Amino acid sequence: MNRPIKYLILITLTAALMFGFLHLFIPGHNFERLHIFLFNLCGGGTLLLVFSEGKRALSPRTAAFYILSLLYAVFAFFTLYRYAVAAAIVLALLVETVRVRRFSLFPFDFFRWRTPVHDKFHQAALLCLSLGLVISSLVIANQEYWKVAASPKLTLDIFFLGFSFPVSLITMSLMFGMMEKRGGLPARLLKEYAFWAVNLGVIIFFIFILLEMLIAELVIALSLFLAVCVVFFLYLKLSAGNQPKSFLTSGIAFLIMTAITGILYILLYLFIPEPPGGKLLLRLHALISLYGWNLTGLAVLSRREDFPIRLHSGRIILFHWIIVTVIAPLGFYSRLFSIMAVVSYGTFLYLILFTRGKTHPSRQAGAR
């Protein structure tokens, strides 16, 4: 990626975490929608389209996506729902033009054995993003205008969580791309299992959340945890040992922690309707998911052409873990720690995005 995109991503993702803590400084206001939309939709969605188009700079399409996604976040925050619905539909069409050009209108590749699993995850990420935008617009229309389906869970504040899934899927695509040609038939069968278990598992899990079926949620959460463990095993065994592997291994460790905290949260609510420490556990779960697992994927995605970058992998990964598991959780309860979290996080992003990497032959030729 060129430097303008990197600055855009740095500002967007740092602002996302800042809005997560802004309620401490402006009481009585909920900035959760800006917090989630800036990270997953504006930052993650834009990077997904840049990667899918195979370009180093923003194309007119991806620039339009970023601007409209930013407007969508603002409209949703200020409850300007008519404009939010319109923006969501246009955004979905933009994503679909990229997906159809890169793959096909109907995702036949999901069912083809010869299609590499990393391509399946890639197309699933794009399809999930466009479907998520369409579904969010339908949820808004139902909640505000149609009022056809009545459910306490059928709200935008529940459905906006689904925008993290495209980022998760494209991270899976990166991981499977690093091990695609390794392993025999048993490994390929496990890869196919992982693809279907992850995608179907999340869809079914979301349905059970809407139906408020805690036992069923627990069963699916455990099955997803098993699928993540299979991915972890395959990745450690089949991927080459290099700098991206170090970062993505850390990322999937975050994902395992996300699964564990999610299971613990469901177990708590099975036995105690309002468990002590439940809110902290949920916040930790969200932080590890967004700023641990998803951020790792976006970091590797943004520097995929530049590895190895001139960073001590172990130190920067440790710094990342301290931010996500210590400083940021404390930031929900302390203004000082919230400021420390945003500054530390911005520093981490800057180091990841702007530390010099290898020099490509094409750049060398251009410099001569």
C-alpha positions as CSV (number, residue, x, y, z in Angstrom):
1,M,0.0,0.0,0.0
2,N,1.1,3.5,-0.6
3,R,1.6,6.0,2.2
4,P,-1.7,7.9,1.8
5,I,-3.7,4.7,2.4
6,K,-1.5,3.9,5.4
7,Y,-2.1,7.3,7.0
8,L,-5.8,6.9,6.3
9,I,-5.9,3.5,8.0
10,L,-3.7,4.8,10.9
11,I,-6.1,7.7,11.6
12,T,-9.3,5.6,11.1
13,L,-8.2,2.7,13.4
14,T,-6.8,5.0,16.1
15,A,-10.0,7.1,16.0
16,A,-12.0,3.8,16.4
17,L,-10.3,3.0,19.7
18,M,-10.6,6.7,20.9
19,F,-14.4,6.6,20.4
20,G,-14.4,3.4,22.5
21,F,-13.2,5.5,25.5
22,L,-14.9,8.8,24.7
23,H,-17.9,8.1,27.1
24,L,-15.4,8.6,30.0
25,F,-14.9,12.2,28.8
26,I,-18.4,13.0,27.5
27,P,-20.8,11.2,29.9
28,G,-24.3,10.3,28.8
29,H,-23.3,9.5,25.2
30,N,-22.8,6.1,23.6
31,F,-20.1,6.1,21.0
32,E,-20.1,2.4,20.4
33,R,-21.4,2.6,16.9
34,L,-18.6,4.9,15.8
35,H,-16.1,2.7,17.7
36,I,-17.2,-0.5,15.8
37,F,-18.0,1.0,12.4
38,L,-14.7,2.9,12.1
39,F,-12.7,-0.2,12.8
40,N,-14.5,-3.0,11.0
41,L,-16.4,-1.2,8.2
42,C,-14.3,1.9,7.4
43,G,-10.9,0.5,8.1
44,G,-11.4,-3.2,7.6
45,G,-13.8,-3.0,4.7
46,T,-11.5,-0.5,2.8
47,L,-8.4,-2.7,3.3
48,L,-10.4,-5.7,2.1
49,L,-11.4,-4.0,-1.1
50,V,-7.8,-2.7,-1.7
51,F,-6.5,-6.2,-1.3
52,S,-9.2,-7.7,-3.5
53,E,-8.5,-5.2,-6.3
54,G,-4.8,-5.9,-6.1
55,K,-3.8,-2.3,-6.1
56,R,-1.4,-0.3,-3.9
57,A,-3.5,2.9,-4.1
58,L,-7.2,3.7,-3.6
59,S,-9.2,3.2,-6.7
60,P,-12.2,5.4,-7.3
61,R,-14.3,2.5,-6.1
62,T,-12.5,2.0,-2.8
63,A,-12.3,5.7,-2.2
64,A,-16.1,5.9,-2.7
65,F,-16.5,2.9,-0.3
66,Y,-14.4,4.6,2.4
67,I,-16.3,7.9,2.1
68,L,-19.7,6.2,2.1
69,S,-18.8,3.9,5.0
70,L,-17.7,7.0,7.0
71,L,-21.1,8.6,6.2
72,Y,-22.9,5.4,7.1
73,A,-21.2,5.4,10.5
74,V,-22.1,9.1,11.1
75,F,-25.7,8.5,10.0
76,A,-26.1,5.5,12.2
77,F,-24.6,7.4,15.2
78,F,-27.0,10.4,14.8
79,T,-29.9,8.0,14.0
80,L,-30.4,9.4,10.5
81,Y,-31.6,6.0,9.5
82,R,-33.1,6.9,6.1
83,Y,-29.7,8.0,4.9
84,A,-27.9,5.1,6.6
85,V,-30.1,2.6,4.7
86,A,-29.3,4.3,1.4
87,A,-25.6,4.4,2.1
88,A,-25.6,0.7,3.1
89,I,-27.3,-0.4,-0.2
90,V,-24.8,1.6,-2.3
91,L,-21.9,0.2,-0.2
92,A,-23.2,-3.4,-0.7
93,L,-23.3,-2.8,-4.5
94,L,-19.7,-1.5,-4.5
95,V,-18.5,-4.6,-2.6
96,E,-20.4,-6.9,-5.0
97,T,-18.8,-5.2,-8.1
98,V,-15.4,-6.1,-6.6
99,R,-16.5,-9.6,-5.6
100,V,-18.0,-10.5,-9.0
101,R,-15.1,-9.1,-10.9
102,R,-12.6,-11.1,-8.7
103,F,-14.7,-14.3,-8.5
104,S,-18.3,-14.8,-9.8
105,L,-21.9,-13.7,-9.3
106,F,-22.9,-17.0,-7.5
107,P,-20.2,-18.4,-5.2
108,F,-19.9,-21.8,-6.9
109,D,-16.3,-22.0,-5.8
110,F,-17.4,-22.7,-2.3
111,F,-18.5,-26.2,-3.5
112,R,-15.6,-26.9,-5.8
113,W,-12.8,-29.2,-4.5
114,R,-10.2,-27.7,-6.9
115,T,-10.7,-24.1,-5.6
116,P,-8.0,-23.3,-3.0
117,V,-9.4,-22.8,0.5
118,H,-7.8,-19.4,0.9
119,D,-9.8,-18.2,-2.2
120,K,-13.0,-19.6,-0.6
121,F,-12.3,-17.6,2.6
122,H,-11.5,-14.5,0.5
123,Q,-14.8,-14.6,-1.4
124,A,-16.6,-15.4,1.8
125,A,-15.2,-12.2,3.3
126,L,-16.5,-10.1,0.4
127,L,-19.9,-11.8,0.4
128,C,-20.2,-11.5,4.1
129,L,-19.5,-7.8,3.9
130,S,-22.1,-7.1,1.2
131,L,-24.7,-9.3,2.9
132,G,-24.0,-7.7,6.3
133,L,-24.6,-4.3,4.8
134,V,-27.9,-5.4,3.2
135,I,-29.1,-7.1,6.3
136,S,-28.2,-4.1,8.5
137,S,-30.3,-1.9,6.2
138,L,-33.2,-4.4,6.5
139,V,-32.8,-4.4,10.3
140,I,-32.9,-0.6,10.4
141,A,-36.0,-0.5,8.1
142,N,-37.8,-3.1,10.3
143,Q,-36.8,-1.4,13.6
144,E,-37.7,2.1,12.5
145,Y,-40.4,1.8,9.8
146,W,-41.8,-1.6,9.0
147,K,-42.0,-3.1,12.5
148,V,-42.8,-6.5,11.0
149,A,-40.6,-8.7,13.2
150,A,-40.5,-7.8,16.9
151,S,-37.4,-9.0,18.9
152,P,-35.2,-7.3,21.5
153,K,-32.2,-8.7,19.6
154,L,-33.3,-7.5,16.2
155,T,-31.5,-4.2,16.4
156,L,-28.6,-2.5,14.7
157,D,-26.6,-2.6,17.9
158,I,-26.6,-6.4,17.7
159,F,-26.1,-6.6,13.9
160,F,-23.2,-4.2,13.7
161,L,-21.1,-6.8,15.5
162,G,-21.3,-8.9,12.3
163,F,-19.1,-6.4,10.5
164,S,-16.1,-7.9,12.3
165,F,-16.6,-11.2,10.5
166,P,-15.4,-10.1,7.0
167,V,-12.1,-9.0,8.7
168,S,-11.8,-12.3,10.4
169,L,-12.4,-14.2,7.2
170,I,-9.8,-12.3,5.2
171,T,-7.3,-13.0,8.0
172,M,-8.2,-16.7,7.6
173,S,-7.6,-16.3,3.9
174,L,-4.1,-15.0,4.5
175,M,-3.3,-17.9,6.9
176,F,-4.6,-20.6,4.5
177,G,-2.8,-18.9,1.6
178,M,0.5,-19.5,3.5
179,M,-0.2,-23.2,3.8
180,E,-2.3,-23.9,0.7
181,K,0.1,-26.2,-1.2
182,R,1.4,-28.0,1.9
183,G,0.0,-31.3,3.3
184,G,-1.7,-34.2,1.7
185,L,-5.3,-35.4,1.6
186,P,-5.9,-35.4,5.4
187,A,-4.7,-31.8,5.6
188,R,-7.0,-30.8,2.7
189,L,-10.0,-32.4,4.4
190,L,-9.2,-30.5,7.6
191,K,-9.0,-27.3,5.6
192,E,-12.4,-27.9,4.1
193,Y,-13.8,-28.7,7.5
194,A,-12.4,-25.5,8.9
195,F,-13.9,-23.4,6.1
196,W,-17.4,-24.8,6.5
197,A,-17.2,-25.0,10.3
198,V,-16.2,-21.4,10.7
199,N,-18.7,-19.9,8.2
200,L,-21.7,-22.0,9.1
201,G,-20.9,-21.9,12.8
202,V,-20.9,-18.2,12.9
203,I,-24.2,-17.9,11.0
204,I,-25.9,-20.5,13.3
205,F,-24.4,-18.8,16.3
206,F,-25.9,-15.5,15.3
207,I,-29.3,-17.1,14.8
208,F,-29.2,-18.6,18.3
209,I,-28.3,-15.2,19.7
210,L,-31.4,-13.7,18.1
211,L,-33.5,-16.5,19.5
212,E,-31.8,-16.2,22.9
213,M,-31.0,-19.9,23.2
214,L,-28.1,-20.0,25.6
215,I,-27.6,-23.8,25.6
216,A,-27.5,-23.8,21.8
217,E,-25.1,-20.8,21.8
218,L,-22.8,-22.7,24.1
219,V,-22.8,-25.8,21.9
220,I,-22.0,-23.8,18.8
221,A,-19.4,-21.7,20.7
222,L,-17.7,-25.0,21.6
223,S,-17.8,-26.2,18.0
224,L,-16.3,-23.0,16.8
225,F,-13.5,-23.3,19.4
226,L,-12.7,-26.8,18.0
227,A,-12.6,-25.3,14.5
228,V,-10.2,-22.6,15.6
229,C,-8.0,-25.2,17.3
230,V,-7.9,-27.1,14.0
231,V,-6.9,-24.0,12.1
232,F,-4.2,-23.3,14.8
233,F,-2.8,-26.8,14.4
234,L,-2.8,-26.7,10.6
235,Y,-1.1,-23.3,10.6
236,L,1.7,-24.2,12.9
237,K,2.3,-27.5,11.1
238,L,2.0,-26.4,7.4
239,S,3.0,-22.7,7.1
240,A,6.5,-21.5,6.5
241,G,8.4,-20.0,9.4
242,N,8.7,-16.3,8.6
243,Q,7.8,-12.9,10.0
244,P,4.1,-13.0,8.9
245,K,3.8,-16.4,10.6
246,S,4.9,-14.9,13.9
247,F,2.3,-12.1,13.7
248,L,-0.5,-14.4,12.5
249,T,0.4,-17.1,15.2
250,S,-0.1,-14.3,17.8
251,G,-3.3,-13.4,16.0
252,I,-4.8,-16.8,16.2
253,A,-3.7,-17.0,19.9
254,F,-5.9,-13.9,20.3
255,L,-8.7,-15.7,18.5
256,I,-8.5,-18.7,20.8
257,M,-8.7,-16.3,23.8
258,T,-11.7,-14.7,22.1
259,A,-13.4,-18.1,21.9
260,I,-12.6,-18.9,25.5
261,T,-13.8,-15.6,26.9
262,G,-17.0,-16.0,24.8
263,I,-17.6,-19.5,26.2
264,L,-17.0,-18.3,29.8
265,Y,-19.4,-15.4,29.2
266,I,-22.2,-17.8,28.1
267,L,-21.5,-20.1,31.0
268,L,-21.8,-17.3,33.5
269,Y,-25.2,-16.2,32.1
270,L,-26.5,-19.8,32.1
271,F,-26.2,-19.8,35.9
272,I,-26.3,-16.2,36.9
273,P,-28.6,-13.7,35.1
274,E,-26.4,-10.7,36.0
275,P,-23.0,-12.1,36.9
276,P,-20.5,-10.0,38.8
277,G,-17.6,-9.2,36.4
278,G,-19.8,-10.1,33.4
279,K,-19.4,-6.6,31.8
280,L,-15.7,-6.7,32.2
281,L,-15.4,-10.1,30.6
282,L,-17.6,-9.0,27.7
283,R,-15.4,-5.9,27.2
284,L,-12.2,-8.0,27.3
285,H,-13.8,-10.4,24.8
286,A,-14.5,-7.6,22.4
287,L,-11.1,-6.0,22.8
288,I,-9.3,-9.3,22.2
289,S,-11.4,-9.9,19.1
290,L,-11.2,-6.5,17.5
291,Y,-7.8,-5.1,18.6
292,G,-6.1,-8.5,19.0
293,W,-7.2,-11.0,16.3
294,N,-8.7,-8.6,13.7
295,L,-6.0,-6.0,14.0
296,T,-3.3,-8.6,13.5
297,G,-5.0,-9.6,10.3
298,L,-5.3,-6.0,9.1
299,A,-1.6,-5.4,10.0
300,V,-0.4,-8.3,7.9
301,L,-2.8,-7.5,5.1
302,S,-1.5,-3.9,4.9
303,R,2.2,-5.0,4.8
304,R,1.9,-8.2,2.8
305,E,4.1,-7.0,0.0
306,D,6.8,-5.6,2.4
307,F,7.8,-8.5,4.6
308,P,10.2,-8.8,6.2
309,I,9.8,-5.4,7.9
310,R,12.6,-4.1,10.1
311,L,10.9,-4.8,13.4
312,H,11.8,-7.2,16.2
313,S,8.8,-9.4,15.9
314,G,8.9,-10.7,19.5
315,R,9.0,-7.2,21.1
316,I,6.3,-5.7,18.9
317,I,4.0,-8.7,19.5
318,L,4.6,-8.4,23.3
319,F,3.8,-4.7,23.1
320,H,0.5,-5.6,21.3
321,W,-0.5,-8.1,24.0
322,I,0.2,-5.6,26.8
323,I,-2.0,-3.0,25.0
324,V,-4.9,-5.4,24.4
325,T,-5.0,-7.4,27.6
326,V,-3.8,-4.9,30.2
327,I,-3.8,-1.2,29.2
328,A,-7.0,-1.1,27.1
329,P,-9.2,-3.0,29.6
330,L,-8.1,-0.7,32.4
331,G,-8.9,2.2,30.1
332,F,-12.6,1.5,30.4
333,Y,-12.4,2.5,34.1
334,S,-9.7,5.2,34.0
335,R,-9.2,8.3,31.9
336,L,-5.5,8.0,32.4
337,F,-5.3,4.5,31.1
338,S,-7.7,5.2,28.2
339,I,-5.3,7.9,27.1
340,M,-2.3,5.6,27.5
341,A,-4.2,2.9,25.5
342,V,-4.9,5.2,22.6
343,V,-1.3,6.6,22.5
344,S,0.2,3.1,22.8
345,Y,-2.2,1.7,20.2
346,G,-1.4,4.5,17.8
347,T,2.3,4.0,18.3
348,F,1.9,0.2,17.6
349,L,0.0,1.0,14.4
350,Y,2.6,3.5,13.3
351,L,5.4,1.0,13.8
352,I,3.5,-1.7,11.9
353,L,2.5,0.5,9.0
354,F,5.5,2.7,8.5
355,T,8.6,0.7,9.5
356,R,10.7,0.1,6.4
357,G,10.4,-3.3,4.7
358,K,12.2,-5.1,2.0
359,T,12.9,-3.3,-1.3
360,H,11.1,-4.8,-4.3
361,P,12.9,-5.4,-7.6
362,S,10.3,-3.2,-9.4
363,R,11.0,-0.3,-7.0
364,Q,14.8,-0.8,-7.5
365,A,14.3,-0.6,-11.2
366,G,12.2,2.5,-10.9
367,A,14.9,4.2,-8.8
368,R,17.6,3.6,-11.3
